Amino acid sequence: MKRQRSSSFVLLALLFIGLSFVPVSHGADSLRVMVSIKPMHSIIAGLMAGGERPELLIDDQIPYDFAPKEDQLAAMARADLIFWVGAELEPGLAGSLEALPPGVKVVELLSHQGMKVLPSRSDPDRRDPYFWLDNRNLLIIIDDIARLLQNADPLRSHIYERNRRKLLTRLSRIDREYEYGYRGMKADLGVQYFDTLHYFEQAYALKIIDHVSAAPEREPDTLALLKVREKLVNGEAGCLLYEKGFPAKHRTLLTADSNARQGELNSLGFAMPAGPDLYFEIMAHNTETIRSCLNADGQQPVSATNLDLVQDARGIGGGQFLLTDHLGGLVTKESMKGKYQIIYFGYTFCPDICPTSLQVMFRALDILGDEADRFQPYFITIDPERDTQAVMSDYVRYYDDRLIGVTGSPRMIKRVADLFRARFEKVAEAGADPSLYLMDHTASLYILDPEGRFLTKLAHGIDPEAVARELLAIINK
């Protein structure tokens, strides 16, 4: 019998605050949308392609220093929707947004309930604003942005839906490219001038060991400069990454008397043309800059665009293994045959991504109704040290008894993850209780046919309705 899942899991999938109160554009009136920074303007321009064009507020300026001019304030007062990141990135916008007429809907992207928002490493009470550098965050929020546009402009709803599907496909593809290409690279260690890559580090296992300053509006202290310089001079770090458009006036001092390479990131798209393609150009530029600066050895993520999905999938899920389910039974390649398989790699201590992914999976199965009986969901732990059979049994009992929890020896779990090209890594904070570590891991759903042959992989962040459509398409072929 299916169990009721915790309401806390459901909260992670809520829409933006105030979604139901978006003003509606009537008749032939144009939808007036404004976006603060170039990366998010690019995504929203992609969603609106074929209709109105969103207006960019901050063009080739440091967001921390930006204050809207009089003509921009007037345009903001006439807007239907305004998207900004938050006061951590655009502090000069906060007061202007609060003073807008009540008919203007303001969306603070860092407040999205389901997105992965990291604390600033220099000030844990503040949020790190560079969320778009984890491509999966965009996969999470893009459906809600599309719904906001559809509610505000129902006459063009079909345009936003069409563009949403195109963007999801494109975003899912680069997520796969980085997962298979970037994580596998062996590279030197690096340092940053400004701490902008926290999200990218966590998403794709990048190794950045220090930074000079949290943001350009903060003057770096002497101790921070000396610490980073020492790492570069003694060869502990081989690369200094800095941001285009940000004043890195001590860069020459940091690299003097060292053999360190330097790489210019462009996380905000300085001097790059605004438009629907810009986000993807930013990500391609940054990943190639990082690869080159870190002297990375391996396949370049940007070149993975040329890989065909079928080519990527070759061999996924093949090979033999011997694991244990949450009831103590054996789990093998043969024992899993008979139904379509939905396989998810995660761990029971996972604070957010795993519960969200499982919630999406079971909501999709609920949508399928009786057809859901043709699928068997599996939850394979990537943390067997803590996820014993007893722990997995309690987790399944609490979550949903349609689920089969799977554990095994660390060596066998690593083998199975490798067979599926699923990546995972232990992440422990310095000085913290070593038993309270987290696991950075692939968060996709793997779909196999009743004979155990790999069919497709669904990226994290796809909504339950989209997952249900994919599953129905598979069984109706």
Secondary structure as UniProt FT lines:
FT   HELIX           7..11
FT   TURN            12..13
FT   TURN            17..18
FT   HELIX           19..21
FT   TURN            27..28
FT   STRAND          33..35
FT   HELIX           38..47
FT   TURN            48..50
FT   STRAND          55..56
FT   HELIX           63..65
FT   HELIX           70..78
FT   STRAND          81..84
FT   TURN            87..89
FT   HELIX           91..98
FT   TURN            102..103
FT   STRAND          105..108
FT   HELIX           109..111
FT   TURN            113..114
FT   TURN            124..125
FT   HELIX           131..133
FT   HELIX           135..152
FT   HELIX           154..156
FT   HELIX           157..177
FT   HELIX           178..182
FT   TURN            183..184
FT   STRAND          190..194
FT   HELIX           198..204
FT   STRAND          208..213
FT   TURN            216..217
FT   HELIX           222..233
FT   TURN            234..235
FT   STRAND          239..243
FT   TURN            244..245
FT   TURN            249..250
FT   HELIX           251..255
FT   TURN            256..257
FT   STRAND          261..265
FT   TURN            267..268
FT   TURN            270..271
FT   TURN            276..277
FT   HELIX           278..293
FT   TURN            294..295
FT   HELIX           301..306
FT   HELIX           309..313
FT   TURN            314..317
FT   STRAND          322..325
FT   TURN            326..327
FT   STRAND          330..332
FT   TURN            333..338
FT   STRAND          340..346
FT   TURN            348..349
FT   HELIX           353..368
FT   HELIX           369..374
FT   STRAND          375..381
FT   TURN            384..386
FT   HELIX           389..399
FT   TURN            401..402
FT   STRAND          404..407
FT   HELIX           410..419
FT   TURN            420..421
FT   STRAND          424..427
FT   TURN            430..431
FT   HELIX           434..436
FT   STRAND          438..441
FT   STRAND          445..448
FT   TURN            450..451
FT   STRAND          454..458
FT   TURN            460..461
FT   HELIX           464..475
//
